[in-house]
Every structure is written in structure tokens, then in C-alpha cells.
Amino acid sequence: MEKLSKYLKQRANVICGKWTRMAIHKKNLSGITVIELVLILVIVIALLLIFKNQLINLINTIFDKVVSESSGI
């Protein structure tokens, strides 16, 4: 009976250790995701600022074309 009790305690420690390692691993991954998201946002904002004039011209051209073609409907 004592051997069985000792074995069960060891198995419980192993299982709890796995859960703890999984929780720590998940926590580390979520931190990386936030950093990646912030970097992507910074890059997108920088690209928008760099190509601001070209984007405004493109959008104006598209709207002008839509307005001119919608008058025929």
C-alpha cells in the first residue's frame, strides 16, 4: 500500500509539473504575440505616412471614377 501511495504521489507531481510548464509556455507565447502586433502596427503606420500623398491620389482617382460611372446608371 505504501508503494502505491508513493507511486501516486510521484505521478501527481509529474502531472502538476507538466501543467505548470504548459502554463508558463503559454504565458511566454502571449507576450511574444503582443510585441509582434505592436511592431506590425508601427510598420503599417510608417508606411501610411511615407506613402500618404500617393494613397490620397489613388483614393481620389477611384472615387472620381465611381462617381463618373455611376451617373450612367
Distance bins in CASP14 RR format, pairs under 12 A and 6 or more apart:
PFRMAT RR
TARGET T0000
AUTHOR 0000-0000-0000
RMODE 2
METHOD distances of the structure
MODEL  1
1 7 0 0 0 0 0 1 0 0 0 0 0
1 8 0 0 0 0 0 1 0 0 0 0 0
2 8 0 0 0 0 0 1 0 0 0 0 0
2 9 0 0 0 0 0 1 0 0 0 0 0
3 9 0 0 0 0 0 1 0 0 0 0 0
3 10 0 0 0 0 0 1 0 0 0 0 0
4 10 0 0 0 0 0 1 0 0 0 0 0
4 11 0 0 0 0 0 1 0 0 0 0 0
5 11 0 0 0 0 0 1 0 0 0 0 0
5 12 0 0 0 0 0 1 0 0 0 0 0
6 12 0 0 0 0 0 1 0 0 0 0 0
6 13 0 0 0 0 0 1 0 0 0 0 0
7 13 0 0 0 0 0 1 0 0 0 0 0
7 14 0 0 0 0 0 1 0 0 0 0 0
8 14 0 0 0 0 0 1 0 0 0 0 0
8 15 0 0 0 0 0 1 0 0 0 0 0
9 15 0 0 0 0 0 1 0 0 0 0 0
9 16 0 0 0 0 0 1 0 0 0 0 0
10 16 0 0 0 0 0 1 0 0 0 0 0
10 17 0 0 0 0 0 1 0 0 0 0 0
11 17 0 0 0 0 0 1 0 0 0 0 0
11 18 0 0 0 0 0 1 0 0 0 0 0
12 18 0 0 0 0 0 1 0 0 0 0 0
12 19 0 0 0 0 0 1 0 0 0 0 0
13 19 0 0 0 0 0 1 0 0 0 0 0
13 20 0 0 0 0 0 1 0 0 0 0 0
14 20 0 0 0 0 0 1 0 0 0 0 0
14 21 0 0 0 0 0 1 0 0 0 0 0
15 21 0 0 0 0 0 1 0 0 0 0 0
15 22 0 0 0 0 0 1 0 0 0 0 0
16 22 0 0 0 0 0 1 0 0 0 0 0
16 23 0 0 0 0 0 1 0 0 0 0 0
17 23 0 0 0 0 1 0 0 0 0 0 0
17 24 0 0 0 0 1 0 0 0 0 0 0
17 25 0 0 0 0 0 1 0 0 0 0 0
18 24 0 0 0 0 0 1 0 0 0 0 0
18 25 0 0 0 0 0 1 0 0 0 0 0
19 25 0 0 0 0 0 1 0 0 0 0 0
19 26 0 0 0 0 0 1 0 0 0 0 0
20 26 0 0 0 0 0 1 0 0 0 0 0
20 27 0 0 0 0 0 1 0 0 0 0 0
21 27 0 0 0 0 0 1 0 0 0 0 0
21 28 0 0 0 0 0 1 0 0 0 0 0
22 28 0 0 0 0 0 1 0 0 0 0 0
22 29 0 0 0 0 0 1 0 0 0 0 0
23 29 0 0 0 0 0 1 0 0 0 0 0
23 30 0 0 0 0 0 1 0 0 0 0 0
24 30 0 0 0 0 0 1 0 0 0 0 0
24 31 0 0 0 0 0 1 0 0 0 0 0
25 31 0 0 0 0 0 1 0 0 0 0 0
25 32 0 0 0 0 0 1 0 0 0 0 0
26 32 0 0 0 0 0 1 0 0 0 0 0
26 33 0 0 0 0 0 1 0 0 0 0 0
27 33 0 0 0 0 0 1 0 0 0 0 0
27 34 0 0 0 0 0 1 0 0 0 0 0
28 34 0 0 0 0 0 1 0 0 0 0 0
28 35 0 0 0 0 0 1 0 0 0 0 0
29 35 0 0 0 0 0 1 0 0 0 0 0
29 36 0 0 0 0 0 1 0 0 0 0 0
30 36 0 0 0 0 0 1 0 0 0 0 0
30 37 0 0 0 0 0 1 0 0 0 0 0
31 37 0 0 0 0 1 0 0 0 0 0 0
31 38 0 0 0 0 0 1 0 0 0 0 0
32 38 0 0 0 0 0 1 0 0 0 0 0
32 39 0 0 0 0 0 1 0 0 0 0 0
33 39 0 0 0 0 0 1 0 0 0 0 0
33 40 0 0 0 0 0 1 0 0 0 0 0
34 40 0 0 0 0 0 1 0 0 0 0 0
34 41 0 0 0 0 0 1 0 0 0 0 0
35 41 0 0 0 0 0 1 0 0 0 0 0
35 42 0 0 0 0 0 1 0 0 0 0 0
36 42 0 0 0 0 0 1 0 0 0 0 0
36 43 0 0 0 0 0 1 0 0 0 0 0
37 43 0 0 0 0 0 1 0 0 0 0 0
37 44 0 0 0 0 0 1 0 0 0 0 0
38 44 0 0 0 0 0 1 0 0 0 0 0
38 45 0 0 0 0 0 1 0 0 0 0 0
39 45 0 0 0 0 0 1 0 0 0 0 0
39 46 0 0 0 0 0 1 0 0 0 0 0
40 46 0 0 0 0 0 1 0 0 0 0 0
40 47 0 0 0 0 0 1 0 0 0 0 0
41 47 0 0 0 0 0 1 0 0 0 0 0
41 48 0 0 0 0 0 1 0 0 0 0 0
42 48 0 0 0 0 0 1 0 0 0 0 0
42 49 0 0 0 0 0 1 0 0 0 0 0
43 49 0 0 0 0 0 1 0 0 0 0 0
43 50 0 0 0 0 0 1 0 0 0 0 0
44 50 0 0 0 0 0 1 0 0 0 0 0
44 51 0 0 0 0 0 1 0 0 0 0 0
45 51 0 0 0 0 0 1 0 0 0 0 0
45 52 0 0 0 0 0 1 0 0 0 0 0
46 52 0 0 0 0 0 1 0 0 0 0 0
47 54 0 0 0 0 0 1 0 0 0 0 0
47 55 0 0 0 0 1 0 0 0 0 0 0
48 54 0 0 0 0 0 1 0 0 0 0 0
48 55 1 0 0 1 0 0 0 0 0 0 0
48 56 0 0 0 0 0 1 0 0 0 0 0
49 55 0 0 0 0 0 1 0 0 0 0 0
49 56 0 0 0 0 0 1 0 0 0 0 0
51 57 0 0 0 0 1 0 0 0 0 0 0
51 58 0 0 0 0 1 0 0 0 0 0 0
51 59 0 0 0 0 0 1 0 0 0 0 0
52 58 0 0 0 0 0 1 0 0 0 0 0
52 59 0 0 0 0 0 1 0 0 0 0 0
53 59 0 0 0 0 0 1 0 0 0 0 0
53 60 0 0 0 0 0 1 0 0 0 0 0
54 60 0 0 0 0 0 1 0 0 0 0 0
54 61 0 0 0 0 0 1 0 0 0 0 0
55 61 0 0 0 0 0 1 0 0 0 0 0
55 62 0 0 0 0 0 1 0 0 0 0 0
56 62 0 0 0 0 0 1 0 0 0 0 0
56 63 0 0 0 0 0 1 0 0 0 0 0
57 63 0 0 0 0 0 1 0 0 0 0 0
57 64 0 0 0 0 0 1 0 0 0 0 0
58 64 0 0 0 0 0 1 0 0 0 0 0
58 65 0 0 0 0 0 1 0 0 0 0 0
59 65 0 0 0 0 0 1 0 0 0 0 0
59 66 0 0 0 0 0 1 0 0 0 0 0
60 66 0 0 0 0 0 1 0 0 0 0 0
60 67 0 0 0 0 0 1 0 0 0 0 0
61 67 0 0 0 0 0 1 0 0 0 0 0
61 68 0 0 0 0 0 1 0 0 0 0 0
62 68 0 0 0 0 0 1 0 0 0 0 0
62 69 0 0 0 0 0 1 0 0 0 0 0
63 69 0 0 0 0 0 1 0 0 0 0 0
63 70 0 0 0 0 0 1 0 0 0 0 0
64 70 0 0 0 0 0 1 0 0 0 0 0
64 71 0 0 0 0 0 1 0 0 0 0 0
65 71 0 0 0 0 0 1 0 0 0 0 0
66 72 0 0 0 0 0 1 0 0 0 0 0
66 73 0 0 0 0 0 1 0 0 0 0 0
67 73 0 0 0 0 0 1 0 0 0 0 0
END
